[in-house]
């Protein structure tokens, strides 16, 4: 894994957009995740946010971007594209990213951070093992986390956890 010291100003700009998308997702009742696909020249090709509130837990933005890239980005260009994301890819999204042949992944918060935060709020583990990207797709270059975004992301995930706990209490 790359260290946070290797993140560039451009990386941080795109990661901040991911955090904005994560906030938008939370405001729409979804889990707070957002992602941006950037071409080799630094132009944003596509972006999305989590859309799981409707019941389809596979509607992660990272997988949506991989599927979009498969349909719209030349296979020869994909390895030179970068996916920025508010949270490190889950195993499903890591696999989708690798199968489509996209390049570098840069995340604002790591799987380890997200797991620690959730445990601290008394939430149980999810249905999928919390593996880092390279445990699923060992050849992918990764960068992150971004410490300067940790507090903001922790707050978004805390708000999601409180909403989840409120739903559980209402049942």
N, C-alpha and C positions, 0 to 999 in steps of 0.2 A: 504494500500500500504506500502511496506517496504520502508525504507529510504535509500538514497544513501550511508549512512555510513555503511550499512549492506552488501554492495557489497564486495566480496572477490577479492583477486589477480587473482584467476582463472576466476571469473566473468568478470573482466576487460580485461583479455586476450581474452576471447571469444567475448566480445563486440568490442574489437579492430578489430577482424576478421570480425565482422558484418559491421563495418565502411568501411573496405577494400572492402567488397562485395558491399556495397552501392556505393562506388566510381566507382567500375567496372560497376555497373548498369548504373550510370550516363554517363559513357564513351560510353556505348552502346545505348544511347538514351532513357533509362528507368528512372523512378523515383528512387531517391537514397535510396534504402532500401536493407538490407541484413540480413540474419538469419542463425543461426547454431543450429542444434539439437545435444544434448550431452546426452550420457547414464549415468546411475547412478555412474559409475566409472570415469567419466570425459572424456571419449573418444568421439570424434566427430563421429556421425553416418551419418549425411548428412548436406549439406549446400546449400543455393541457394540465388539468388538475384532477385530483381524485374524484371519482363519481360513483362511489359504492353505496350511497344512501338508498338507492333504489333496490338494493338487495343482491346485486351482482358484485361479489367481493373480488372479482378479477378485474374490475374497472380501475386499475392503477394507472397513473399517467405515464409511468415508465414503459409499461407494456403497450399502452396506446401509441406512444411515440415509436416504439419498435415496429408495430404493425403499420403505422403511417409511413415510416421509412421504407418498409418492404414494398409498399405500393407506389411510392413517389420519389425515392432517391436511388440513383444509379448504384448498382452493387459495387462498382469500382470506387465510388466516392464514400460509401458508408464507413469504411475503416478510418477515414480521416475526419469524420464528424464526431462531435462531442455531445454527450447527454449530461445536462446539469439537472440536479434534483435536490429537493429539500431534505430528503431522507435516503440513506443508502438503499439500493435495490433489495427487494426481498428475493428469495430463490426463484420464484416464478418470473419476475422481471429480469433478473440476471440471466436466466436461461433464454428468455425471449430476445434480449439484447444480443447475446452471443450468437444465437441461431441466425439472426438477421444480419450479423456481421458489422454492427456498429463499433466505433472506436471507444475512446476514453470516456469514462464516467467520472463526474465530479459531484460529490455530495456535500451538503451543508452539515448534516448530522449523521453519525454512524449508526449502524445497527446496534452496536454495544451501548451507545448513549440512549437510544430510544428504548432499549430493553431495560436499562437501569432506571430511566425515568418512570416507565410503566410499573416496574416492580415497586418503586418508591411510593407510588400512589395506590398500591394494593391491588393492581390489576394482574390477572393471571396471564400465562403465556398464550399467544395466538395459536392457531391450528397448524402453522408451518414453523419449522425450526428457524431460529433467528441467525442465519448464517451470513457471514460477510460475502460480498460479491465474489472474491477470488476463491472461495470454497466451492462455488458453483461453476464459475467460469474463470479458471486459473490464468488464462492468457490475457485477460482484459486489463488495460492500464486504468488505474483509479487514482483519484485525488480527493482529499478531504480527511477529516471534517474541517469546517470553518469556525473556529472558536468565537469569532466576532458575531456570529449569528445564533449561537447556542441559546442564549437567554430568551431571545424572541421565539425560537422554535420550541423550547421547553414550555413557554407560556401557551403557545397554540396547542401543543399536545396535552398540557394540563387541562385546558378548557375542554378539549375533546374527551378526556378521561372523566371529567366532572359530568359532562353530558351523558356519557355512557353509564356512569354510576347512577345518575338520576333515572335513566330508562330502566335499569335493573331494579331500582327501589320501587318504581311504579308498577312492576309486574306482580 
